[in-house]
Amino acid sequence: MRALFNKFMVVLSIGLFFSTAAVAQISSPVSNQSESQAPYSALQENISNIPIALDGHDVVNYFYSSVPEKGDGTYQAVYKGQRYLFISPENQEKFAAGPEQYLPEFEEYCACAVSDNKRVQADPRVFKITNGRLVLFGDEEARSKWEKNEQKRYQAAQKFWKYETEYNAEDRLHDDTRVRLFTF
């Protein structure tokens, strides 16, 4: 019941966001917010109701740095019901050009736990790029366990995740795949 309520609140927040975006004349699938578009503060307020992904860490930065870095909120994007923060306009644009390539392979879940057919929240500070994809872990111990048998665990995690995404799709909000960019 709580999960259903949370989904309703996310959908409601997104609806409010998009109605404000229409007033602000955001019409293209990828839009930049300029200073001349009003109501700027109302748009910023509605965006703040959308959940921040990865505890604010810049999802693009994982691919270019060994240390994850949090965006400060200046450069943002909304994609699939999540708000992403970036450290630079370049990272924001890279994300807009191909968001799927930067998203964590198993969403916000620990890859090692997923390989054991479990959903455990990951710590966005503990990560690895595996086969060109971002994978997150619950802690350093989980990453060590993963690395001891990486290929076998990766295959097991992909198999379980395929089942999760195909048969439990109602758990996810994937109806809007447009990327909207904002700079504050």
C-alpha positions as CSV (number, residue, x, y, z in Angstrom):
1,M,0.0,0.0,0.0
2,R,2.8,2.4,0.9
3,A,4.6,1.6,-2.4
4,L,1.4,2.4,-4.3
5,F,1.1,5.7,-2.4
6,N,4.7,6.5,-3.2
7,K,4.2,5.8,-6.9
8,F,1.1,8.0,-6.9
9,M,3.1,10.8,-5.3
10,V,5.9,10.5,-7.9
11,V,3.3,10.5,-10.7
12,L,1.5,13.5,-9.2
13,S,4.8,15.4,-8.8
14,I,5.8,14.7,-12.3
15,G,2.4,15.9,-13.5
16,L,2.8,19.1,-11.7
17,F,6.3,19.5,-13.1
18,F,5.1,19.0,-16.7
19,S,2.2,21.4,-16.3
20,T,4.6,24.1,-15.1
21,A,7.0,23.2,-17.9
22,A,4.3,23.7,-20.4
23,V,3.7,27.2,-19.0
24,A,7.4,27.9,-19.2
25,Q,7.1,26.9,-22.9
26,I,9.4,23.9,-22.8
27,S,8.4,22.1,-25.9
28,S,11.3,20.0,-27.3
29,P,12.3,16.6,-25.9
30,V,15.6,18.1,-24.8
31,S,15.2,21.6,-23.5
32,N,17.5,24.2,-21.9
33,Q,15.9,26.5,-19.4
34,S,16.8,30.1,-20.2
35,E,16.6,33.1,-17.8
36,S,13.9,34.7,-20.0
37,Q,11.4,31.9,-19.4
38,A,9.1,32.5,-16.5
39,P,7.8,31.3,-14.0
40,Y,11.4,30.3,-13.1
41,S,10.9,29.9,-9.3
42,A,7.7,27.8,-9.8
43,L,9.6,25.5,-12.2
44,Q,12.5,25.2,-9.8
45,E,10.1,24.4,-6.9
46,N,8.3,21.6,-8.9
47,I,11.6,20.1,-10.0
48,S,12.7,19.9,-6.4
49,N,9.8,17.5,-5.8
50,I,11.3,14.9,-8.1
51,P,13.6,12.4,-6.4
52,I,17.4,12.9,-6.9
53,A,19.1,9.8,-8.3
54,L,22.3,8.4,-6.9
55,D,22.3,10.7,-3.9
56,G,23.2,13.6,-6.2
57,H,26.3,12.1,-7.7
58,D,27.0,13.0,-11.3
59,V,26.2,9.8,-13.2
60,V,28.4,10.8,-16.2
61,N,31.4,11.6,-14.0
62,Y,31.7,7.9,-13.0
63,F,33.0,7.2,-16.4
64,Y,35.8,9.8,-16.3
65,S,37.0,9.8,-12.7
66,S,37.9,7.2,-10.1
67,V,36.1,9.3,-7.4
68,P,32.4,10.0,-7.7
69,E,31.5,13.6,-7.4
70,K,28.2,15.2,-6.5
71,G,26.6,17.8,-8.7
72,D,25.7,21.1,-6.9
73,G,22.2,21.4,-8.5
74,T,23.2,24.0,-11.1
75,Y,23.0,21.5,-14.0
76,Q,20.2,19.1,-13.8
77,A,18.2,16.7,-16.0
78,V,15.0,14.8,-15.4
79,Y,14.8,11.3,-16.9
80,K,12.4,8.4,-16.1
81,G,11.1,10.0,-13.0
82,Q,14.5,10.7,-11.5
83,R,16.4,14.0,-11.2
84,Y,20.1,13.8,-12.1
85,L,22.7,16.4,-11.0
86,F,25.9,17.2,-12.9
87,I,29.2,18.9,-12.1
88,S,29.4,20.7,-15.5
89,P,27.3,21.6,-18.5
90,E,29.4,19.2,-20.6
91,N,28.3,16.3,-18.4
92,Q,24.7,17.4,-18.6
93,E,24.9,17.5,-22.4
94,K,26.6,14.1,-22.6
95,F,23.8,12.7,-20.5
96,A,21.1,14.3,-22.7
97,A,22.7,12.9,-25.8
98,G,22.5,9.3,-24.5
99,P,21.2,8.8,-21.0
100,E,20.9,5.0,-21.0
101,Q,24.6,4.5,-21.5
102,Y,25.3,6.3,-18.2
103,L,22.6,4.9,-16.0
104,P,23.6,2.2,-13.5
105,E,23.0,-1.3,-15.0
106,F,21.0,-2.5,-12.0
107,E,19.4,0.9,-11.1
108,E,20.2,1.9,-7.5
109,Y,20.8,-1.7,-6.3
110,C,24.0,-3.5,-5.3
111,A,25.3,-5.5,-8.3
112,C,26.6,-8.2,-6.0
113,A,23.3,-8.6,-4.2
114,V,21.5,-8.7,-7.6
115,S,23.8,-11.5,-8.6
116,D,22.5,-13.4,-5.5
117,N,18.8,-12.6,-6.6
118,K,18.3,-9.9,-4.0
119,R,17.6,-6.2,-4.1
120,V,19.8,-4.3,-1.7
121,Q,20.3,-0.5,-1.9
122,A,23.7,0.4,-3.2
123,D,26.0,3.1,-1.9
124,P,26.7,5.4,-4.9
125,R,30.2,6.0,-3.7
126,V,31.2,2.4,-4.2
127,F,31.2,1.5,-7.9
128,K,32.9,-0.1,-10.8
129,I,32.7,0.1,-14.6
130,T,32.0,-3.4,-15.9
131,N,31.7,-4.2,-19.6
132,G,31.3,-0.5,-20.2
133,R,28.4,-0.2,-17.7
134,L,28.2,1.4,-14.3
135,V,27.6,-1.0,-11.5
136,L,27.1,0.0,-7.9
137,F,27.7,-1.9,-4.7
138,G,26.4,-1.8,-1.1
139,D,29.9,-1.5,0.3
140,E,33.5,-2.3,-0.3
141,E,33.0,-5.9,0.9
142,A,30.4,-6.4,-1.8
143,R,32.6,-5.0,-4.5
144,S,35.5,-7.3,-3.4
145,K,33.1,-10.3,-3.4
146,W,32.0,-9.3,-7.0
147,E,35.6,-8.9,-8.2
148,K,36.6,-12.4,-7.1
149,N,34.3,-13.9,-9.7
150,E,33.2,-10.9,-11.8
151,Q,32.1,-12.6,-15.0
152,K,30.0,-15.3,-13.3
153,R,28.4,-12.7,-11.0
154,Y,27.8,-10.3,-13.9
155,Q,26.0,-13.0,-15.9
156,A,24.0,-14.0,-12.8
157,A,23.0,-10.4,-12.1
158,Q,22.0,-9.8,-15.7
159,K,19.8,-12.9,-15.7
160,F,18.1,-12.0,-12.5
161,W,17.7,-8.3,-13.6
162,K,16.2,-9.4,-16.9
163,Y,13.5,-11.3,-15.0
164,E,13.0,-8.3,-12.6
165,T,12.6,-5.8,-15.4
166,E,10.4,-7.9,-17.6
167,Y,8.1,-9.5,-15.0
168,N,8.1,-6.8,-12.3
169,A,7.9,-3.7,-14.6
170,E,5.1,-2.2,-12.5
171,D,7.7,-1.4,-9.9
172,R,9.3,1.2,-12.2
173,L,8.2,4.5,-13.7
174,H,9.4,4.4,-17.3
175,D,6.6,6.1,-19.2
176,D,8.4,9.3,-20.1
177,T,11.8,8.7,-21.7
178,R,12.4,12.4,-22.7
179,V,15.3,14.2,-21.1
180,R,14.7,17.6,-19.8
181,L,17.7,19.8,-18.9
182,F,17.7,22.7,-16.3
183,T,20.3,25.1,-15.3
184,F,19.8,27.2,-12.1
